[in-house]
Amino acid sequence: MSGKITNSENSLRNAVSDAYNFEAFVIELLRNHILLQGKHFETGRMGDSEFDGFAPDGFDEFEHPVIVECIATPTQSRILKIASAARNYLDFMHKKAGKPYAAILLIVVNEWSAWSQRIHGIGSEPAYFGDLKLVIWSWPQLDALANRHPADSKRIVKNLLPLRVRNVEKNAPSSWQDERDKRVRELADQFQSGPFSLFLGAGVSSSAGMPDWNSLLNALFMAYINGSEVTGDNDASSGQTLELVRRMNTLDTPSALVSARYLRKGIAGNSDDRRSFTAAIRKALYGLRRKDRKPASPLIVNLAQLCMPRRTGAKVRAVVTYNFDDLFERELKSRSISHRSIYSQSQQPDIEELPVYHVHGFIPQETEPYNELDDATLVFAEEGYHQMYTDAYHWSNLVQLHALRDSTCLMVGLSMADPNLRRLLEIAQRGVKDSRHFAFMKKISTDTFLAAKVDEAEQRPITREAADEFLQRHYALTETLMRELGVTVIWFESYDEIPVMLGAVGSPTTS
């Protein structure tokens, strides 16, 4: 054995089958190959375009500059779009140099089927677009290149994640806000083309003054200890009880789900009747809502606006919410948007109704308009979470998976840390090469990061330069890992930015 990677070995192709691993492998392999020839290889923006790689001096038999673009699965429209961007770059270089500028567009694909080769003007043989020469490589060329550098190929495969993070860092635009605006436009395009679904988390309810998880648990602890109803009052007695609860949570910090199980047992006892526990949650949930905020927050208003039917039909096909409350439904009702709250397997929406799936449970403030609330799935304590997590065919899992597989999903108010959601995203992403979904995620500024208080008695000084570098790498890694789940991150610094961005998505010119 020569130690070379041969066509008969599938380990290399399997290792880089993912679209992002494929791109990282190809770019790094080409980088090493070209640098060994004493020539340059660059990544990033060129003129008004951005490509995966650029060899200004060419390489091998290519005498002209080479623009490199990786595509996991080629389509005619995708290749022609890249060729158009390359033509724009040639025009830019022509104006800059004052003379005709020739270049080669090298497109490297993971899959190259026979039907793709029959597309007019695009095939395994070079095609010409004026001064642009189009060349397409697939695995025969990559295998040959890998066989010339077997040690480098194996090293690259072992370091794909760090390479992807480095590429994200290196290709990061000078203004993350400009990149954010570009992603919002992409989201708007996806909203227009549909089908589209909304995934709503705790941040949506918090925008309307609903208590966060810790506040809700603390209130339930107080109700259990005092044996009294939950209110928003803060008299001396309740203040002392709250301090006792906080101190216990500081000294003994079980997970939130374990705490919830403790509370459920304490409040409901051993009874199978969940009504007493649900009633306690209802009182805490709505009793602690901040009255200085409107139930129809700007965020909820803009989310409901996305659900308004258009002349071309409804864009949003489903809403998946992890919140117990009914604030979103109230706003839909105020806009006369036909909808139905789904909180158990037995319920089905009519064809003209927008389904609002409460996959973790539904505890509306007023119970009269709803039937069979006692049958609702309630994922509050760890028992409910275990049931949903381990039952692959639980209705809530199927609902989420259906939305993730069959529509573009926008995730709002979610930390994206829930293991069951991440598991479902990973399942839905199997066999899909591109990111289909979007998530709003909060970016911490360097000033906020440096000013944050930590519990350590001794705090070592941190320089702004070190903080900037750490945060840049942190966000690059976050984006890389979210891309693996098929999610494009849209960053924001202030929650007030989200309604503005949703307005840009929901106010298209072609609706």
Order of alpha helices (4+ residues) and beta strands (2+ residues): alpha-alpha-beta-beta-beta-alpha-beta-alpha-beta-beta-alpha-alpha-alpha-alpha-beta-alpha-alpha-alpha-alpha-alpha-alpha-beta-alpha-beta-beta-alpha-alpha-beta-alpha-beta-alpha-alpha-beta-alpha
